[in-house]
Amino acid sequence: MSIRPWRDITRRECRQIMVGNVPVGGGAPVTVQTMTNTPTSDAAATIAQIRRCEEAGADIIRVSCPDTDSTAALGQIVRAAQVPIVADIHFHYKRALEAADAGAACLRINPGNIGSSDRVAEVVRAAKANGCAIRIGVNAGSLEKDLLEKYGEPCPEALVESALDHIKLLQDHDFHEYKVAVKASDVFLAVAAYQQLAEAVDCPLHLGITEAGGLIGGTVKSSIGLGSLLWFGIGDTIRVSLSAEPEEEVRVGFEILKALGIRNRGVRVVSCPSCARQGFDVIRTVQALEERLQHIRTPMSLSVLGCVVNGPGEARETDIGITGGGNGKHMVYLSGVTDHHVQDADMIEHIVRLVEGKAAEIDAAEAASKLVAE
């Protein structure tokens, strides 16, 4: 048993699938996804956006393929991408065939709106031939009419029944490399549907609160919904849906995972909201440091506290810490121990250098450890 059992998260057991070279489910790390918003037919613009998302840490990236111009550009996009590309398909089954042939690692479809069983069979054959996974995407906003008539409104039971119907369509064609999402913009509905689905299936689950809103509102809704599910071990891959640039979705996704201790990437900042006791401008300092440290991928922690009330205590728990003092002179902590002072004017540059140095030190130690193990 863990020495801190109140922090333990027991992941739901499920089978694993591969999305390109990225494992999903079956104990693999929870992956973070996003979706481009450029016209997919504009390969250059889409690739540029994909590159920004990759730099932010995206594990998987989805692109919409609504027409032949999009699927025609997809091959170039897939070749340029450093992470697996998911093709988002609705209604037109031929777009799924074209996307599979173009190298998509996964097809996001609703088997029910692809058409007849024969068309589903064609999509499955194309997926098998090209090594594609499939994501079944059920959404409360586009439930089948018969389910709406049966249940009267979108509800957890309707979303789960839709998902099970779609799963059966794939299983009837002996296809099992799929993951499933039951998204809703209503947090309560989405969480309840995922909880029910998690009990009913053994496949990986893709989490999302769809149409969550803007950067702040959408982050809050997604954190409540996805955080609740992840806390209880449900979820193998996530997408935070924001009316914001896709790289922001990636950053929020990782912050959710970092807060739960599920995955750590980059600098975890512990900072105070600031008050009249602050020895420096905490808010602007944190903003500057978060911006300057986005390139750091090595997991580490940084505390930025404005005064000595909680500053020393928080610094003891982080790799690097700074606590505000008087007369523009602030205490720097290294590995939880008081080390030296820094003046206001030099503080941000100094902390950036310390973080970069610590990251290099951690990376070197890990590389040496791997060499010894080999």
C-alpha positions in Angstrom: 0.0 0.0 0.0 1.2 3.5 -0.7 2.4 5.7 2.2 -0.1 8.3 1.0 -3.2 6.2 0.0 -5.4 9.2 -0.3 -3.3 10.1 -3.4 -3.6 6.8 -5.1 -5.6 6.4 -8.3 -6.4 2.9 -9.5 -6.8 2.9 -13.3 -9.7 1.0 -14.8 -8.4 -2.1 -16.5 -9.0 -2.4 -20.2 -7.4 -3.8 -23.3 -4.9 -1.8 -25.3 -5.0 -0.5 -28.9 -2.4 1.3 -30.9 -3.0 4.7 -32.5 0.0 4.8 -34.8 2.9 4.2 -32.5 1.1 5.4 -29.4 -0.5 2.8 -27.1 -3.9 3.7 -25.6 -5.4 1.8 -22.7 -4.0 -1.3 -21.1 -2.0 0.6 -18.5 -0.4 3.0 -21.0 0.0 6.6 -19.9 -3.1 8.7 -20.4 -2.5 10.6 -23.7 -3.4 14.2 -24.5 -5.1 15.0 -27.8 -6.2 18.2 -29.6 -7.7 19.1 -32.9 -6.6 21.5 -35.6 -8.9 24.3 -36.7 -7.2 25.3 -39.9 -8.7 24.2 -43.3 -7.2 20.7 -43.7 -7.0 21.4 -47.4 -4.4 24.0 -46.5 -1.6 21.6 -45.7 1.0 24.3 -44.9 -1.3 26.0 -42.3 -2.4 22.8 -40.8 1.2 21.5 -40.5 2.3 24.7 -38.8 -0.5 24.4 -36.3 0.3 20.7 -35.7 3.9 21.7 -35.0 2.8 24.2 -32.3 0.7 21.5 -30.7 3.5 19.0 -30.8 5.8 21.5 -29.1 3.1 21.9 -26.4 3.2 18.2 -25.9 0.3 16.7 -27.9 0.5 12.9 -28.1 -2.2 12.6 -30.8 -3.7 15.2 -33.1 -7.1 15.1 -35.0 -7.9 16.8 -38.2 -11.3 17.2 -39.8 -11.8 15.6 -43.3 -15.1 16.9 -44.6 -14.2 16.9 -48.3 -11.9 15.4 -51.0 -9.6 18.5 -50.8 -9.0 17.6 -47.2 -8.2 14.0 -47.7 -6.0 14.9 -50.7 -3.9 17.0 -48.4 -3.9 14.4 -45.6 -1.0 12.4 -46.9 1.3 15.4 -46.8 0.1 16.3 -43.3 0.6 12.8 -42.0 4.2 12.6 -43.4 5.1 16.0 -41.8 3.5 15.2 -38.4 5.6 13.7 -35.6 2.6 12.3 -33.8 -0.3 10.1 -35.0 -3.0 11.8 -36.9 -6.7 11.0 -36.5 -9.0 11.8 -39.4 -12.4 13.1 -38.3 -15.1 11.7 -40.5 -18.9 12.4 -40.6 -21.5 11.0 -43.0 -19.3 10.5 -46.1 -17.8 7.0 -45.8 -15.6 7.5 -48.8 -13.7 10.2 -46.9 -12.8 7.5 -44.3 -11.5 5.2 -47.1 -9.4 8.0 -48.5 -8.1 9.0 -45.1 -7.1 5.4 -44.3 -5.2 5.2 -47.6 -3.6 8.6 -46.9 -2.0 7.2 -43.7 -4.3 8.3 -40.9 -3.5 6.4 -37.7 -7.1 6.4 -36.6 -10.6 7.2 -38.0 -13.0 9.1 -35.8 -16.5 8.0 -37.0 -20.0 7.4 -35.9 -20.7 4.0 -37.6 -24.4 4.8 -37.4 -24.1 7.8 -39.7 -21.7 6.2 -42.2 -24.6 4.4 -43.8 -25.4 0.8 -44.5 -23.7 -2.3 -43.1 -21.9 -2.7 -46.4 -20.4 0.8 -46.1 -19.3 0.1 -42.5 -17.7 -3.1 -43.8 -15.8 -1.1 -46.4 -14.5 1.3 -43.8 -13.5 -1.6 -41.6 -11.6 -3.2 -44.5 -9.8 0.0 -45.2 -8.9 0.4 -41.5 -7.6 -3.2 -41.3 -5.6 -2.8 -44.6 -3.9 0.3 -43.4 -3.5 -0.5 -39.7 -5.9 2.2 -38.6 -7.7 2.2 -35.2 -11.2 3.6 -35.0 -12.7 6.0 -32.5 -16.5 5.7 -32.0 -17.6 9.2 -31.2 -21.0 9.5 -29.5 -22.2 13.0 -28.8 -25.3 14.2 -26.9 -25.9 16.8 -29.5 -26.2 14.3 -32.4 -27.9 11.3 -30.9 -30.0 9.1 -33.2 -33.6 10.0 -33.5 -34.9 6.6 -32.3 -32.9 6.9 -29.1 -34.2 10.5 -28.5 -37.7 9.2 -29.1 -37.1 6.2 -26.7 -35.6 8.2 -23.9 -37.2 11.7 -24.5 -33.9 13.5 -24.2 -30.1 12.9 -24.1 -29.4 11.0 -21.0 -26.6 8.6 -19.8 -28.6 5.5 -20.9 -29.1 6.9 -24.4 -25.5 7.8 -24.9 -24.3 4.3 -23.7 -26.9 2.5 -25.8 -25.7 4.5 -28.8 -22.1 3.5 -28.1 -23.0 -0.2 -27.6 -24.9 -0.2 -30.9 -21.9 1.3 -32.7 -19.5 -1.1 -31.1 -21.7 -4.0 -32.3 -21.5 -2.7 -35.9 -17.7 -2.9 -35.7 -17.6 -6.3 -33.9 -20.0 -7.8 -36.4 -17.2 -7.1 -39.0 -14.6 -8.6 -36.6 -13.0 -5.2 -35.9 -11.7 -4.7 -32.3 -9.1 -1.9 -32.5 -11.5 0.8 -31.3 -11.9 3.3 -28.5 -15.1 5.0 -27.5 -16.2 8.5 -26.4 -19.6 9.5 -25.0 -19.3 13.3 -24.9 -21.7 16.0 -23.8 -21.5 19.7 -23.0 -23.4 19.0 -19.8 -20.8 17.9 -17.2 -23.2 15.8 -15.2 -24.5 14.0 -18.3 -21.0 13.3 -19.6 -19.6 12.0 -16.3 -22.6 9.7 -15.7 -22.5 8.3 -19.2 -18.7 7.6 -19.0 -19.2 5.9 -15.6 -21.9 3.6 -17.1 -19.9 2.9 -20.2 -16.8 2.0 -18.2 -18.8 -0.8 -16.5 -20.1 -2.1 -19.8 -17.1 -2.3 -22.1 -13.5 -3.4 -22.0 -12.1 -1.0 -24.6 -10.1 2.2 -24.0 -12.2 5.3 -23.4 -11.6 8.8 -24.9 -12.7 11.5 -22.5 -14.0 14.9 -23.3 -16.6 17.5 -22.3 -17.6 18.7 -25.7 -18.3 22.3 -26.6 -17.0 23.2 -23.1 -16.6 27.0 -23.9 -13.8 29.5 -23.9 -10.4 29.3 -22.3 -11.5 30.0 -18.8 -15.0 28.6 -18.7 -14.1 25.6 -20.8 -11.0 24.9 -18.6 -13.2 24.9 -15.5 -15.9 22.6 -17.0 -13.3 20.2 -18.4 -11.3 20.1 -15.2 -14.4 19.2 -13.2 -15.6 16.6 -15.7 -12.4 15.0 -16.8 -10.8 15.4 -13.4 -13.7 13.6 -11.7 -13.4 10.6 -14.1 -9.7 10.4 -14.1 -9.6 10.6 -10.3 -11.7 7.5 -10.2 -9.5 5.7 -12.8 -11.7 6.2 -15.9 -10.1 7.4 -19.1 -7.2 6.5 -21.3 -6.9 9.5 -23.6 -8.3 13.0 -23.2 -9.2 16.1 -25.3 -10.0 19.4 -23.7 -12.4 21.1 -26.1 -11.9 24.9 -25.9 -12.8 27.8 -28.1 -9.2 28.7 -28.0 -6.0 27.8 -30.0 -5.4 24.0 -29.9 -2.1 24.3 -28.2 -4.0 25.8 -25.2 -6.1 22.6 -25.1 -2.9 20.6 -24.8 -1.5 22.7 -22.0 -4.8 22.5 -20.1 -4.9 18.8 -20.6 -1.5 18.3 -19.1 -2.3 20.6 -16.2 -5.3 18.4 -15.4 -3.1 15.3 -15.5 -0.3 17.0 -13.5 -2.8 18.1 -10.8 -3.8 14.4 -10.3 -0.3 13.1 -10.5 -1.2 10.9 -13.5 1.4 12.4 -15.9 4.1 15.0 -15.3 5.5 17.0 -18.1 7.3 20.3 -17.7 7.3 22.6 -14.8 4.6 22.3 -12.1 4.2 25.8 -10.6 3.0 26.2 -7.0 2.2 29.9 -6.5 0.1 32.0 -4.2 -2.7 34.4 -5.2 -0.7 37.3 -3.6 -1.7 39.8 -1.1 -0.4 43.0 0.6 2.4 41.0 2.2 4.0 40.1 -1.1 7.6 41.1 -1.5 7.3 41.1 -5.4 4.6 41.2 -8.0 3.6 37.5 -7.8 1.0 37.5 -10.5 3.2 39.1 -13.2 6.2 37.0 -12.1 4.2 33.7 -12.5 2.9 34.8 -15.9 6.4 35.6 -17.1 7.8 32.4 -15.8 5.1 30.2 -17.2 5.7 31.9 -20.6 9.5 31.6 -20.4 9.4 27.9 -19.2 7.0 26.5 -21.8 10.0 24.8 -23.6 10.9 22.7 -20.5 9.6 19.1 -20.9 11.4 17.6 -17.9 9.0 17.1 -15.0 10.0 19.3 -12.1 8.4 21.7 -9.6 8.8 25.4 -8.9 7.2 27.4 -6.0 6.7 31.1 -6.3 5.4 32.6 -3.0 5.2 36.3 -2.2 6.1 36.2 1.5 7.4 34.0 4.3 4.0 32.9 5.6 3.7 29.8 3.4 6.8 30.3 1.2 9.4 28.3 3.1 6.9 25.4 3.7 6.0 25.2 0.0 9.6 25.6 -1.1 10.6 22.5 1.0 8.4 20.4 -1.3 9.6 21.7 -4.6 12.8 21.4 -6.7 13.3 25.2 -6.9 11.5 27.9 -4.8 11.5 31.6 -4.3 10.0 33.4 -1.4 9.5 37.2 -1.3 11.5 39.2 1.2 12.0 42.9 2.1 13.8 45.6 0.2 13.6 43.7 -3.1 15.7 40.8 -1.7 14.2 37.3 -2.0 15.2 33.9 -0.8 15.9 31.1 -3.3 15.5 27.5 -2.3 17.2 24.5 -4.1 15.8 21.0 -3.4 13.9 22.4 -0.4 16.9 24.1 1.3 17.6 27.8 1.6 20.5 28.5 -0.7 20.9 32.2 -1.7 19.2 35.5 -2.3 18.3 37.3 -5.5 17.3 40.9 -6.2 14.1 41.9 -7.9 15.7 43.0 -11.1 17.5 39.7 -11.7 14.8 37.4 -10.4 13.0 36.1 -13.5 16.2 35.6 -15.5 17.8 33.9 -12.5 14.9 31.5 -12.0 14.8 30.6 -15.7 18.5 29.7 -15.6 18.0 27.6 -12.5 15.1 25.7 -14.0 17.0 25.1 -17.2 20.0 23.9 -15.3 18.0 21.6 -13.1 16.2 20.2 -16.1 19.5 19.5 -17.8 20.8 17.8 -14.6 17.7 15.6 -14.3 17.9 14.6 -18.0 21.6 13.8 -17.7 21.0 11.6 -14.7 18.2 9.7 -16.5 20.4 9.2 -19.6 23.2 7.8 -17.4 20.8 5.6 -15.6 19.5 4.1 -18.9 23.1 3.5 -20.1 23.8 1.6 -16.8 20.6 -0.4 -17.3 21.6 -1.4 -20.8 
